[in-house]
Amino acid sequence: MLAYKTRRRLAMLALVVGLPLYIVVSVTIVNWAEMRWGRMPILLELLVYVGLGVLWAYPLKPIFKGVGKEDPDA
């Protein structure tokens, strides 16, 4: 298990650097698919963006868990 301070730093790094990078990659992939196969129906496009918007949090859940609380070691 990671130390509290390490998890806080990783969470901040993920939000400040990783999330914007993930957004750029996600939009680029959706735009590439649009250029290749044409525009998706609006509801499908919305579903894709909502899915991608939720998908990034699952692998990072252990890092974010308990970060907003006080340091348990203090």
CHARMM internal coordinates of N, CA and C (Angstrom, degrees):
IC EDIT
DIST 1 N 1 CA 1.4574
DIST 1 CA 1 C 1.5280
ANGL 1 N 1 CA 1 C 108.43
DIST 1 C 2 N 1.3065
ANGL 1 CA 1 C 2 N 115.32
DIHE 1 N 1 CA 1 C 2 N 138.64
DIST 2 N 2 CA 1.4560
ANGL 1 C 2 N 2 CA 120.08
DIHE 1 CA 1 C 2 N 2 CA -179.98
DIST 2 CA 2 C 1.5215
ANGL 2 N 2 CA 2 C 110.71
DIHE 1 C 2 N 2 CA 2 C -76.52
DIST 2 C 3 N 1.3047
ANGL 2 CA 2 C 3 N 115.49
DIHE 2 N 2 CA 2 C 3 N 149.92
DIST 3 N 3 CA 1.4594
ANGL 2 C 3 N 3 CA 120.66
DIHE 2 CA 2 C 3 N 3 CA 176.41
DIST 3 CA 3 C 1.5253
ANGL 3 N 3 CA 3 C 109.26
DIHE 2 C 3 N 3 CA 3 C -68.12
DIST 3 C 4 N 1.3123
ANGL 3 CA 3 C 4 N 116.15
DIHE 3 N 3 CA 3 C 4 N 155.14
DIST 4 N 4 CA 1.4632
ANGL 3 C 4 N 4 CA 122.37
DIHE 3 CA 3 C 4 N 4 CA -177.31
DIST 4 CA 4 C 1.5204
ANGL 4 N 4 CA 4 C 111.58
DIHE 3 C 4 N 4 CA 4 C -57.36
DIST 4 C 5 N 1.3231
ANGL 4 CA 4 C 5 N 116.44
DIHE 4 N 4 CA 4 C 5 N -45.55
DIST 5 N 5 CA 1.4642
ANGL 4 C 5 N 5 CA 121.14
DIHE 4 CA 4 C 5 N 5 CA -178.25
DIST 5 CA 5 C 1.5373
ANGL 5 N 5 CA 5 C 110.79
DIHE 4 C 5 N 5 CA 5 C -63.97
DIST 5 C 6 N 1.3186
ANGL 5 CA 5 C 6 N 116.42
DIHE 5 N 5 CA 5 C 6 N -39.41
DIST 6 N 6 CA 1.4609
ANGL 5 C 6 N 6 CA 121.07
DIHE 5 CA 5 C 6 N 6 CA 178.60
DIST 6 CA 6 C 1.5259
ANGL 6 N 6 CA 6 C 110.71
DIHE 5 C 6 N 6 CA 6 C -65.59
DIST 6 C 7 N 1.3301
ANGL 6 CA 6 C 7 N 116.54
DIHE 6 N 6 CA 6 C 7 N -42.85
DIST 7 N 7 CA 1.4685
ANGL 6 C 7 N 7 CA 120.28
DIHE 6 CA 6 C 7 N 7 CA 178.36
DIST 7 CA 7 C 1.5208
ANGL 7 N 7 CA 7 C 111.22
DIHE 6 C 7 N 7 CA 7 C -62.65
DIST 7 C 8 N 1.3374
ANGL 7 CA 7 C 8 N 117.53
DIHE 7 N 7 CA 7 C 8 N -39.56
DIST 8 N 8 CA 1.4695
ANGL 7 C 8 N 8 CA 120.56
DIHE 7 CA 7 C 8 N 8 CA 178.37
DIST 8 CA 8 C 1.5206
ANGL 8 N 8 CA 8 C 110.77
DIHE 7 C 8 N 8 CA 8 C -63.27
DIST 8 C 9 N 1.3160
ANGL 8 CA 8 C 9 N 116.79
DIHE 8 N 8 CA 8 C 9 N -42.98
DIST 9 N 9 CA 1.4615
ANGL 8 C 9 N 9 CA 120.21
DIHE 8 CA 8 C 9 N 9 CA 179.82
DIST 9 CA 9 C 1.5237
ANGL 9 N 9 CA 9 C 111.38
DIHE 8 C 9 N 9 CA 9 C -66.97
DIST 9 C 10 N 1.3233
ANGL 9 CA 9 C 10 N 117.20
DIHE 9 N 9 CA 9 C 10 N -42.04
DIST 10 N 10 CA 1.4551
ANGL 9 C 10 N 10 CA 120.47
DIHE 9 CA 9 C 10 N 10 CA 178.05
DIST 10 CA 10 C 1.5295
ANGL 10 N 10 CA 10 C 111.50
DIHE 9 C 10 N 10 CA 10 C -65.37
DIST 10 C 11 N 1.3241
ANGL 10 CA 10 C 11 N 117.01
DIHE 10 N 10 CA 10 C 11 N -38.22
DIST 11 N 11 CA 1.4656
ANGL 10 C 11 N 11 CA 120.86
DIHE 10 CA 10 C 11 N 11 CA 178.29
DIST 11 CA 11 C 1.5266
ANGL 11 N 11 CA 11 C 109.75
DIHE 10 C 11 N 11 CA 11 C -63.99
DIST 11 C 12 N 1.3114
ANGL 11 CA 11 C 12 N 117.32
DIHE 11 N 11 CA 11 C 12 N -42.85
DIST 12 N 12 CA 1.4595
ANGL 11 C 12 N 12 CA 120.91
DIHE 11 CA 11 C 12 N 12 CA 178.98
DIST 12 CA 12 C 1.5259
ANGL 12 N 12 CA 12 C 110.61
DIHE 11 C 12 N 12 CA 12 C -64.65
DIST 12 C 13 N 1.3212
ANGL 12 CA 12 C 13 N 116.65
DIHE 12 N 12 CA 12 C 13 N -42.84
DIST 13 N 13 CA 1.4597
ANGL 12 C 13 N 13 CA 121.12
DIHE 12 CA 12 C 13 N 13 CA 178.06
DIST 13 CA 13 C 1.5305
ANGL 13 N 13 CA 13 C 110.64
DIHE 12 C 13 N 13 CA 13 C -62.24
DIST 13 C 14 N 1.3192
ANGL 13 CA 13 C 14 N 116.55
DIHE 13 N 13 CA 13 C 14 N -42.15
DIST 14 N 14 CA 1.4601
ANGL 13 C 14 N 14 CA 120.85
DIHE 13 CA 13 C 14 N 14 CA 179.54
DIST 14 CA 14 C 1.5247
ANGL 14 N 14 CA 14 C 111.28
DIHE 13 C 14 N 14 CA 14 C -63.49
DIST 14 C 15 N 1.3231
ANGL 14 CA 14 C 15 N 117.11
DIHE 14 N 14 CA 14 C 15 N -39.33
DIST 15 N 15 CA 1.4621
ANGL 14 C 15 N 15 CA 120.36
DIHE 14 CA 14 C 15 N 15 CA -178.80
DIST 15 CA 15 C 1.5240
ANGL 15 N 15 CA 15 C 113.13
DIHE 14 C 15 N 15 CA 15 C -76.36
DIST 15 C 16 N 1.3193
ANGL 15 CA 15 C 16 N 116.98
DIHE 15 N 15 CA 15 C 16 N -37.52
DIST 16 N 16 CA 1.4673
ANGL 15 C 16 N 16 CA 120.42
DIHE 15 CA 15 C 16 N 16 CA -174.81
DIST 16 CA 16 C 1.5281
ANGL 16 N 16 CA 16 C 112.01
DIHE 15 C 16 N 16 CA 16 C -84.71
DIST 16 C 17 N 1.3228
ANGL 16 CA 16 C 17 N 117.29
DIHE 16 N 16 CA 16 C 17 N -36.08
DIST 17 N 17 CA 1.4613
ANGL 16 C 17 N 17 CA 120.36
DIHE 16 CA 16 C 17 N 17 CA -176.75
DIST 17 CA 17 C 1.5353
ANGL 17 N 17 CA 17 C 111.38
DIHE 16 C 17 N 17 CA 17 C -108.75
DIST 17 C 18 N 1.3068
ANGL 17 CA 17 C 18 N 115.97
DIHE 17 N 17 CA 17 C 18 N -50.27
DIST 18 N 18 CA 1.4674
ANGL 17 C 18 N 18 CA 120.69
DIHE 17 CA 17 C 18 N 18 CA -173.45
DIST 18 CA 18 C 1.5076
ANGL 18 N 18 CA 18 C 114.54
DIHE 17 C 18 N 18 CA 18 C -67.18
DIST 18 C 19 N 1.3173
ANGL 18 CA 18 C 19 N 117.89
DIHE 18 N 18 CA 18 C 19 N -44.34
DIST 19 N 19 CA 1.4626
ANGL 18 C 19 N 19 CA 120.74
DIHE 18 CA 18 C 19 N 19 CA -177.29
DIST 19 CA 19 C 1.5313
ANGL 19 N 19 CA 19 C 112.45
DIHE 18 C 19 N 19 CA 19 C -65.18
DIST 19 C 20 N 1.3247
ANGL 19 CA 19 C 20 N 119.84
DIHE 19 N 19 CA 19 C 20 N -47.42
DIST 20 N 20 CA 1.4735
ANGL 19 C 20 N 20 CA 118.02
DIHE 19 CA 19 C 20 N 20 CA 175.89
DIST 20 CA 20 C 1.5344
ANGL 20 N 20 CA 20 C 112.56
DIHE 19 C 20 N 20 CA 20 C -60.21
DIST 20 C 21 N 1.3318
ANGL 20 CA 20 C 21 N 117.02
DIHE 20 N 20 CA 20 C 21 N -38.65
DIST 21 N 21 CA 1.4640
ANGL 20 C 21 N 21 CA 120.42
DIHE 20 CA 20 C 21 N 21 CA 176.66
DIST 21 CA 21 C 1.5245
ANGL 21 N 21 CA 21 C 110.74
DIHE 20 C 21 N 21 CA 21 C -62.62
DIST 21 C 22 N 1.3182
ANGL 21 CA 21 C 22 N 117.10
DIHE 21 N 21 CA 21 C 22 N -42.86
DIST 22 N 22 CA 1.4612
ANGL 21 C 22 N 22 CA 122.25
DIHE 21 CA 21 C 22 N 22 CA 179.04
DIST 22 CA 22 C 1.5249
ANGL 22 N 22 CA 22 C 110.43
DIHE 21 C 22 N 22 CA 22 C -62.78
DIST 22 C 23 N 1.3268
ANGL 22 CA 22 C 23 N 117.32
DIHE 22 N 22 CA 22 C 23 N -40.19
DIST 23 N 23 CA 1.4635
ANGL 22 C 23 N 23 CA 121.34
DIHE 22 CA 22 C 23 N 23 CA 179.01
DIST 23 CA 23 C 1.5268
ANGL 23 N 23 CA 23 C 110.28
DIHE 22 C 23 N 23 CA 23 C -63.20
DIST 23 C 24 N 1.3205
ANGL 23 CA 23 C 24 N 117.10
DIHE 23 N 23 CA 23 C 24 N -45.60
DIST 24 N 24 CA 1.4643
ANGL 23 C 24 N 24 CA 121.03
DIHE 23 CA 23 C 24 N 24 CA 179.68
DIST 24 CA 24 C 1.5251
ANGL 24 N 24 CA 24 C 110.50
DIHE 23 C 24 N 24 CA 24 C -61.53
DIST 24 C 25 N 1.3216
ANGL 24 CA 24 C 25 N 117.26
DIHE 24 N 24 CA 24 C 25 N -44.89
DIST 25 N 25 CA 1.4683
ANGL 24 C 25 N 25 CA 121.03
DIHE 24 CA 24 C 25 N 25 CA 179.88
DIST 25 CA 25 C 1.5266
ANGL 25 N 25 CA 25 C 110.61
DIHE 24 C 25 N 25 CA 25 C -64.58
DIST 25 C 26 N 1.3215
ANGL 25 CA 25 C 26 N 117.55
DIHE 25 N 25 CA 25 C 26 N -43.27
DIST 26 N 26 CA 1.4647
ANGL 25 C 26 N 26 CA 121.30
DIHE 25 CA 25 C 26 N 26 CA -179.74
DIST 26 CA 26 C 1.5254
ANGL 26 N 26 CA 26 C 111.60
DIHE 25 C 26 N 26 CA 26 C -62.25
DIST 26 C 27 N 1.3164
ANGL 26 CA 26 C 27 N 117.44
DIHE 26 N 26 CA 26 C 27 N -47.21
DIST 27 N 27 CA 1.4623
ANGL 26 C 27 N 27 CA 120.87
DIHE 26 CA 26 C 27 N 27 CA -179.85
DIST 27 CA 27 C 1.5222
ANGL 27 N 27 CA 27 C 110.10
DIHE 26 C 27 N 27 CA 27 C -65.76
DIST 27 C 28 N 1.3201
ANGL 27 CA 27 C 28 N 117.68
DIHE 27 N 27 CA 27 C 28 N -37.89
DIST 28 N 28 CA 1.4602
ANGL 27 C 28 N 28 CA 120.99
DIHE 27 CA 27 C 28 N 28 CA 178.07
DIST 28 CA 28 C 1.5249
ANGL 28 N 28 CA 28 C 110.95
DIHE 27 C 28 N 28 CA 28 C -62.79
DIST 28 C 29 N 1.3182
ANGL 28 CA 28 C 29 N 117.46
DIHE 28 N 28 CA 28 C 29 N -43.02
DIST 29 N 29 CA 1.4643
ANGL 28 C 29 N 29 CA 120.89
DIHE 28 CA 28 C 29 N 29 CA 179.32
DIST 29 CA 29 C 1.5282
ANGL 29 N 29 CA 29 C 111.02
DIHE 28 C 29 N 29 CA 29 C -65.68
DIST 29 C 30 N 1.3218
ANGL 29 CA 29 C 30 N 117.76
DIHE 29 N 29 CA 29 C 30 N -42.54
DIST 30 N 30 CA 1.4614
ANGL 29 C 30 N 30 CA 120.80
DIHE 29 CA 29 C 30 N 30 CA 178.34
DIST 30 CA 30 C 1.5296
ANGL 30 N 30 CA 30 C 110.17
DIHE 29 C 30 N 30 CA 30 C -64.86
DIST 30 C 31 N 1.3162
ANGL 30 CA 30 C 31 N 117.79
DIHE 30 N 30 CA 30 C 31 N -41.19
DIST 31 N 31 CA 1.4671
ANGL 30 C 31 N 31 CA 120.73
DIHE 30 CA 30 C 31 N 31 CA 177.60
DIST 31 CA 31 C 1.5262
ANGL 31 N 31 CA 31 C 111.84
DIHE 30 C 31 N 31 CA 31 C -65.46
DIST 31 C 32 N 1.3195
ANGL 31 CA 31 C 32 N 117.05
DIHE 31 N 31 CA 31 C 32 N -38.21
DIST 32 N 32 CA 1.4578
ANGL 31 C 32 N 32 CA 121.06
DIHE 31 CA 31 C 32 N 32 CA 176.84
DIST 32 CA 32 C 1.5294
ANGL 32 N 32 CA 32 C 109.98
DIHE 31 C 32 N 32 CA 32 C -63.04
DIST 32 C 33 N 1.3303
ANGL 32 CA 32 C 33 N 117.01
DIHE 32 N 32 CA 32 C 33 N -44.10
DIST 33 N 33 CA 1.4669
ANGL 32 C 33 N 33 CA 120.97
DIHE 32 CA 32 C 33 N 33 CA 178.37
DIST 33 CA 33 C 1.5312
ANGL 33 N 33 CA 33 C 110.29
DIHE 32 C 33 N 33 CA 33 C -63.04
DIST 33 C 34 N 1.3240
ANGL 33 CA 33 C 34 N 116.74
DIHE 33 N 33 CA 33 C 34 N -37.79
DIST 34 N 34 CA 1.4646
ANGL 33 C 34 N 34 CA 121.12
DIHE 33 CA 33 C 34 N 34 CA 178.07
DIST 34 CA 34 C 1.5268
ANGL 34 N 34 CA 34 C 111.26
DIHE 33 C 34 N 34 CA 34 C -64.93
DIST 34 C 35 N 1.3125
ANGL 34 CA 34 C 35 N 117.41
DIHE 34 N 34 CA 34 C 35 N -41.32
DIST 35 N 35 CA 1.4650
ANGL 34 C 35 N 35 CA 120.47
DIHE 34 CA 34 C 35 N 35 CA 179.03
DIST 35 CA 35 C 1.5314
ANGL 35 N 35 CA 35 C 110.93
DIHE 34 C 35 N 35 CA 35 C -67.88
DIST 35 C 36 N 1.3170
ANGL 35 CA 35 C 36 N 116.08
DIHE 35 N 35 CA 35 C 36 N -36.15
DIST 36 N 36 CA 1.4609
ANGL 35 C 36 N 36 CA 120.23
DIHE 35 CA 35 C 36 N 36 CA -176.10
DIST 36 CA 36 C 1.5257
ANGL 36 N 36 CA 36 C 112.46
DIHE 35 C 36 N 36 CA 36 C -77.15
DIST 36 C 37 N 1.3439
ANGL 36 CA 36 C 37 N 117.72
DIHE 36 N 36 CA 36 C 37 N -45.62
DIST 37 N 37 CA 1.4546
ANGL 36 C 37 N 37 CA 121.54
DIHE 36 CA 36 C 37 N 37 CA -173.38
DIST 37 CA 37 C 1.5257
ANGL 37 N 37 CA 37 C 113.90
DIHE 36 C 37 N 37 CA 37 C -114.22
DIST 37 C 38 N 1.2933
ANGL 37 CA 37 C 38 N 118.11
DIHE 37 N 37 CA 37 C 38 N -0.87
DIST 38 N 38 CA 1.4580
ANGL 37 C 38 N 38 CA 121.00
DIHE 37 CA 37 C 38 N 38 CA -178.14
DIST 38 CA 38 C 1.5209
ANGL 38 N 38 CA 38 C 110.99
DIHE 37 C 38 N 38 CA 38 C 92.62
DIST 38 C 39 N 1.3105
ANGL 38 CA 38 C 39 N 114.69
DIHE 38 N 38 CA 38 C 39 N 169.67
DIST 39 N 39 CA 1.4674
ANGL 38 C 39 N 39 CA 120.52
DIHE 38 CA 38 C 39 N 39 CA -176.03
DIST 39 CA 39 C 1.5230
ANGL 39 N 39 CA 39 C 111.43
DIHE 38 C 39 N 39 CA 39 C -68.99
DIST 39 C 40 N 1.3172
ANGL 39 CA 39 C 40 N 115.75
DIHE 39 N 39 CA 39 C 40 N 136.63
DIST 40 N 40 CA 1.4601
ANGL 39 C 40 N 40 CA 121.57
DIHE 39 CA 39 C 40 N 40 CA 176.31
DIST 40 CA 40 C 1.5224
ANGL 40 N 40 CA 40 C 109.14
DIHE 39 C 40 N 40 CA 40 C -77.04
DIST 40 C 41 N 1.3260
ANGL 40 CA 40 C 41 N 116.65
DIHE 40 N 40 CA 40 C 41 N 157.38
DIST 41 N 41 CA 1.4733
ANGL 40 C 41 N 41 CA 117.93
DIHE 40 CA 40 C 41 N 41 CA 171.11
DIST 41 CA 41 C 1.5355
ANGL 41 N 41 CA 41 C 109.17
DIHE 40 C 41 N 41 CA 41 C -58.41
DIST 41 C 42 N 1.3151
ANGL 41 CA 41 C 42 N 116.56
DIHE 41 N 41 CA 41 C 42 N 147.25
DIST 42 N 42 CA 1.4671
ANGL 41 C 42 N 42 CA 122.01
DIHE 41 CA 41 C 42 N 42 CA -171.54
DIST 42 CA 42 C 1.5244
ANGL 42 N 42 CA 42 C 112.44
DIHE 41 C 42 N 42 CA 42 C -58.22
DIST 42 C 43 N 1.3384
ANGL 42 CA 42 C 43 N 117.60
DIHE 42 N 42 CA 42 C 43 N -38.76
DIST 43 N 43 CA 1.4724
ANGL 42 C 43 N 43 CA 119.26
DIHE 42 CA 42 C 43 N 43 CA 179.69
DIST 43 CA 43 C 1.5247
ANGL 43 N 43 CA 43 C 111.74
DIHE 42 C 43 N 43 CA 43 C -68.85
DIST 43 C 44 N 1.3184
ANGL 43 CA 43 C 44 N 117.47
DIHE 43 N 43 CA 43 C 44 N -36.23
DIST 44 N 44 CA 1.4651
ANGL 43 C 44 N 44 CA 120.48
DIHE 43 CA 43 C 44 N 44 CA 176.37
DIST 44 CA 44 C 1.5257
ANGL 44 N 44 CA 44 C 110.38
DIHE 43 C 44 N 44 CA 44 C -67.66
DIST 44 C 45 N 1.3142
ANGL 44 CA 44 C 45 N 116.26
DIHE 44 N 44 CA 44 C 45 N -41.20
DIST 45 N 45 CA 1.4689
ANGL 44 C 45 N 45 CA 120.15
DIHE 44 CA 44 C 45 N 45 CA 177.23
DIST 45 CA 45 C 1.5289
ANGL 45 N 45 CA 45 C 110.94
DIHE 44 C 45 N 45 CA 45 C -61.78
DIST 45 C 46 N 1.3250
ANGL 45 CA 45 C 46 N 116.15
DIHE 45 N 45 CA 45 C 46 N -42.94
DIST 46 N 46 CA 1.4669
ANGL 45 C 46 N 46 CA 120.78
DIHE 45 CA 45 C 46 N 46 CA 176.40
DIST 46 CA 46 C 1.5158
ANGL 46 N 46 CA 46 C 110.65
DIHE 45 C 46 N 46 CA 46 C -60.54
DIST 46 C 47 N 1.3310
ANGL 46 CA 46 C 47 N 116.61
DIHE 46 N 46 CA 46 C 47 N -43.84
DIST 47 N 47 CA 1.4634
ANGL 46 C 47 N 47 CA 121.13
DIHE 46 CA 46 C 47 N 47 CA 179.18
DIST 47 CA 47 C 1.5306
ANGL 47 N 47 CA 47 C 111.31
DIHE 46 C 47 N 47 CA 47 C -62.08
DIST 47 C 48 N 1.3174
ANGL 47 CA 47 C 48 N 117.09
DIHE 47 N 47 CA 47 C 48 N -40.51
DIST 48 N 48 CA 1.4673
ANGL 47 C 48 N 48 CA 121.18
DIHE 47 CA 47 C 48 N 48 CA 178.42
DIST 48 CA 48 C 1.5259
ANGL 48 N 48 CA 48 C 110.46
DIHE 47 C 48 N 48 CA 48 C -62.73
DIST 48 C 49 N 1.3415
ANGL 48 CA 48 C 49 N 116.25
DIHE 48 N 48 CA 48 C 49 N -47.19
DIST 49 N 49 CA 1.4669
ANGL 48 C 49 N 49 CA 119.10
DIHE 48 CA 48 C 49 N 49 CA -179.40
DIST 49 CA 49 C 1.5300
ANGL 49 N 49 CA 49 C 111.96
DIHE 48 C 49 N 49 CA 49 C -66.09
DIST 49 C 50 N 1.3137
ANGL 49 CA 49 C 50 N 117.95
DIHE 49 N 49 CA 49 C 50 N -38.46
DIST 50 N 50 CA 1.4725
ANGL 49 C 50 N 50 CA 120.42
DIHE 49 CA 49 C 50 N 50 CA 177.51
DIST 50 CA 50 C 1.5228
ANGL 50 N 50 CA 50 C 109.50
DIHE 49 C 50 N 50 CA 50 C -65.99
DIST 50 C 51 N 1.3264
ANGL 50 CA 50 C 51 N 116.76
DIHE 50 N 50 CA 50 C 51 N -42.75
DIST 51 N 51 CA 1.4686
ANGL 50 C 51 N 51 CA 120.36
DIHE 50 CA 50 C 51 N 51 CA 177.86
DIST 51 CA 51 C 1.5170
ANGL 51 N 51 CA 51 C 112.20
DIHE 50 C 51 N 51 CA 51 C -61.02
DIST 51 C 52 N 1.3340
ANGL 51 CA 51 C 52 N 116.25
DIHE 51 N 51 CA 51 C 52 N -45.51
DIST 52 N 52 CA 1.4602
ANGL 51 C 52 N 52 CA 119.58
DIHE 51 CA 51 C 52 N 52 CA 177.91
DIST 52 CA 52 C 1.5259
ANGL 52 N 52 CA 52 C 111.54
DIHE 51 C 52 N 52 CA 52 C -66.72
DIST 52 C 53 N 1.3261
ANGL 52 CA 52 C 53 N 116.40
DIHE 52 N 52 CA 52 C 53 N -31.49
DIST 53 N 53 CA 1.4593
ANGL 52 C 53 N 53 CA 120.50
DIHE 52 CA 52 C 53 N 53 CA 178.78
DIST 53 CA 53 C 1.5171
ANGL 53 N 53 CA 53 C 113.16
DIHE 52 C 53 N 53 CA 53 C -68.44
DIST 53 C 54 N 1.3149
ANGL 53 CA 53 C 54 N 116.67
DIHE 53 N 53 CA 53 C 54 N -28.34
DIST 54 N 54 CA 1.4687
ANGL 53 C 54 N 54 CA 121.07
DIHE 53 CA 53 C 54 N 54 CA 179.63
DIST 54 CA 54 C 1.5263
ANGL 54 N 54 CA 54 C 110.52
DIHE 53 C 54 N 54 CA 54 C -91.84
DIST 54 C 55 N 1.3216
ANGL 54 CA 54 C 55 N 116.40
DIHE 54 N 54 CA 54 C 55 N -32.05
DIST 55 N 55 CA 1.4614
ANGL 54 C 55 N 55 CA 121.69
DIHE 54 CA 54 C 55 N 55 CA -174.31
DIST 55 CA 55 C 1.5260
ANGL 55 N 55 CA 55 C 114.16
DIHE 54 C 55 N 55 CA 55 C -59.45
DIST 55 C 56 N 1.3269
ANGL 55 CA 55 C 56 N 118.14
DIHE 55 N 55 CA 55 C 56 N -34.22
DIST 56 N 56 CA 1.4673
ANGL 55 C 56 N 56 CA 120.51
DIHE 55 CA 55 C 56 N 56 CA -175.80
DIST 56 CA 56 C 1.5271
ANGL 56 N 56 CA 56 C 112.17
DIHE 55 C 56 N 56 CA 56 C -64.95
DIST 56 C 57 N 1.3226
ANGL 56 CA 56 C 57 N 117.87
DIHE 56 N 56 CA 56 C 57 N -27.00
DIST 57 N 57 CA 1.4655
ANGL 56 C 57 N 57 CA 120.74
DIHE 56 CA 56 C 57 N 57 CA -173.22
DIST 57 CA 57 C 1.5324
ANGL 57 N 57 CA 57 C 113.00
DIHE 56 C 57 N 57 CA 57 C -78.23
DIST 57 C 58 N 1.3157
ANGL 57 CA 57 C 58 N 117.96
DIHE 57 N 57 CA 57 C 58 N -28.01
DIST 58 N 58 CA 1.4698
ANGL 57 C 58 N 58 CA 119.54
DIHE 57 CA 57 C 58 N 58 CA -175.33
DIST 58 CA 58 C 1.5258
ANGL 58 N 58 CA 58 C 114.44
DIHE 57 C 58 N 58 CA 58 C -60.83
DIST 58 C 59 N 1.3297
ANGL 58 CA 58 C 59 N 119.99
DIHE 58 N 58 CA 58 C 59 N -47.80
DIST 59 N 59 CA 1.4673
ANGL 58 C 59 N 59 CA 117.71
DIHE 58 CA 58 C 59 N 59 CA 179.33
DIST 59 CA 59 C 1.5324
ANGL 59 N 59 CA 59 C 113.20
DIHE 58 C 59 N 59 CA 59 C -68.60
DIST 59 C 60 N 1.3401
ANGL 59 CA 59 C 60 N 116.85
DIHE 59 N 59 CA 59 C 60 N -21.52
DIST 60 N 60 CA 1.4597
ANGL 59 C 60 N 60 CA 120.53
DIHE 59 CA 59 C 60 N 60 CA -177.04
DIST 60 CA 60 C 1.5311
ANGL 60 N 60 CA 60 C 112.94
DIHE 59 C 60 N 60 CA 60 C -96.09
DIST 60 C 61 N 1.3072
ANGL 60 CA 60 C 61 N 117.73
DIHE 60 N 60 CA 60 C 61 N 1.85
DIST 61 N 61 CA 1.4626
ANGL 60 C 61 N 61 CA 121.41
DIHE 60 CA 60 C 61 N 61 CA -177.30
DIST 61 CA 61 C 1.5372
ANGL 61 N 61 CA 61 C 112.86
DIHE 60 C 61 N 61 CA 61 C -55.43
DIST 61 C 62 N 1.3316
ANGL 61 CA 61 C 62 N 120.08
DIHE 61 N 61 CA 61 C 62 N -43.88
DIST 62 N 62 CA 1.4753
ANGL 61 C 62 N 62 CA 118.75
DIHE 61 CA 61 C 62 N 62 CA 179.25
DIST 62 CA 62 C 1.5293
ANGL 62 N 62 CA 62 C 113.38
DIHE 61 C 62 N 62 CA 62 C -62.19
DIST 62 C 63 N 1.3246
ANGL 62 CA 62 C 63 N 117.03
DIHE 62 N 62 CA 62 C 63 N -30.48
DIST 63 N 63 CA 1.4645
ANGL 62 C 63 N 63 CA 120.14
DIHE 62 CA 62 C 63 N 63 CA 179.47
DIST 63 CA 63 C 1.5261
ANGL 63 N 63 CA 63 C 110.77
DIHE 62 C 63 N 63 CA 63 C -72.18
DIST 63 C 64 N 1.3399
ANGL 63 CA 63 C 64 N 116.99
DIHE 63 N 63 CA 63 C 64 N -40.78
DIST 64 N 64 CA 1.4613
ANGL 63 C 64 N 64 CA 121.29
DIHE 63 CA 63 C 64 N 64 CA -176.32
DIST 64 CA 64 C 1.5218
ANGL 64 N 64 CA 64 C 113.34
DIHE 63 C 64 N 64 CA 64 C -80.24
DIST 64 C 65 N 1.3122
ANGL 64 CA 64 C 65 N 118.16
DIHE 64 N 64 CA 64 C 65 N -19.04
DIST 65 N 65 CA 1.4613
ANGL 64 C 65 N 65 CA 121.70
DIHE 64 CA 64 C 65 N 65 CA -174.72
DIST 65 CA 65 C 1.5404
ANGL 65 N 65 CA 65 C 111.00
DIHE 64 C 65 N 65 CA 65 C -63.42
DIST 65 C 66 N 1.3171
ANGL 65 CA 65 C 66 N 115.90
DIHE 65 N 65 CA 65 C 66 N 117.52
DIST 66 N 66 CA 1.4641
ANGL 65 C 66 N 66 CA 121.83
DIHE 65 CA 65 C 66 N 66 CA 176.31
DIST 66 CA 66 C 1.5142
ANGL 66 N 66 CA 66 C 115.51
DIHE 65 C 66 N 66 CA 66 C 80.46
DIST 66 C 67 N 1.3261
ANGL 66 CA 66 C 67 N 118.81
DIHE 66 N 66 CA 66 C 67 N 4.98
DIST 67 N 67 CA 1.4614
ANGL 66 C 67 N 67 CA 121.01
DIHE 66 CA 66 C 67 N 67 CA -177.32
DIST 67 CA 67 C 1.5241
ANGL 67 N 67 CA 67 C 111.40
DIHE 66 C 67 N 67 CA 67 C -69.03
DIST 67 C 68 N 1.3192
ANGL 67 CA 67 C 68 N 117.93
DIHE 67 N 67 CA 67 C 68 N -30.82
DIST 68 N 68 CA 1.4615
ANGL 67 C 68 N 68 CA 120.95
DIHE 67 CA 67 C 68 N 68 CA -178.22
DIST 68 CA 68 C 1.5202
ANGL 68 N 68 CA 68 C 113.91
DIHE 67 C 68 N 68 CA 68 C -78.35
DIST 68 C 69 N 1.3071
ANGL 68 CA 68 C 69 N 117.72
DIHE 68 N 68 CA 68 C 69 N -7.75
DIST 69 N 69 CA 1.4665
ANGL 68 C 69 N 69 CA 121.93
DIHE 68 CA 68 C 69 N 69 CA 179.66
DIST 69 CA 69 C 1.5228
ANGL 69 N 69 CA 69 C 110.59
DIHE 68 C 69 N 69 CA 69 C -91.55
DIST 69 C 70 N 1.3168
ANGL 69 CA 69 C 70 N 115.42
DIHE 69 N 69 CA 69 C 70 N 172.02
DIST 70 N 70 CA 1.4742
ANGL 69 C 70 N 70 CA 119.41
DIHE 69 CA 69 C 70 N 70 CA 176.99
DIST 70 CA 70 C 1.5219
ANGL 70 N 70 CA 70 C 110.63
DIHE 69 C 70 N 70 CA 70 C -67.30
DIST 70 C 71 N 1.3241
ANGL 70 CA 70 C 71 N 115.06
DIHE 70 N 70 CA 70 C 71 N 158.23
DIST 71 N 71 CA 1.4551
ANGL 70 C 71 N 71 CA 121.00
DIHE 70 CA 70 C 71 N 71 CA 178.39
DIST 71 CA 71 C 1.5373
ANGL 71 N 71 CA 71 C 109.56
DIHE 70 C 71 N 71 CA 71 C -63.26
DIST 71 C 72 N 1.3211
ANGL 71 CA 71 C 72 N 117.62
DIHE 71 N 71 CA 71 C 72 N 118.95
DIST 72 N 72 CA 1.4684
ANGL 71 C 72 N 72 CA 119.65
DIHE 71 CA 71 C 72 N 72 CA -178.99
DIST 72 CA 72 C 1.5360
ANGL 72 N 72 CA 72 C 112.62
DIHE 71 C 72 N 72 CA 72 C -69.45
DIST 72 C 73 N 1.3152
ANGL 72 CA 72 C 73 N 117.74
DIHE 72 N 72 CA 72 C 73 N -20.44
DIST 73 N 73 CA 1.4717
ANGL 72 C 73 N 73 CA 120.70
DIHE 72 CA 72 C 73 N 73 CA -180.00
DIST 73 CA 73 C 1.5181
ANGL 73 N 73 CA 73 C 112.89
DIHE 72 C 73 N 73 CA 73 C -84.09
DIST 73 C 74 N 1.3320
ANGL 73 CA 73 C 74 N 116.78
DIHE 73 N 73 CA 73 C 74 N -14.71
DIST 74 N 74 CA 1.4712
ANGL 73 C 74 N 74 CA 120.17
DIHE 73 CA 73 C 74 N 74 CA -177.08
DIST 74 CA 74 C 1.5055
ANGL 74 N 74 CA 74 C 112.01
DIHE 73 C 74 N 74 CA 74 C -77.72
END
COOR INIT
IC SEED 1 N 1 CA 1 C
IC BUILD
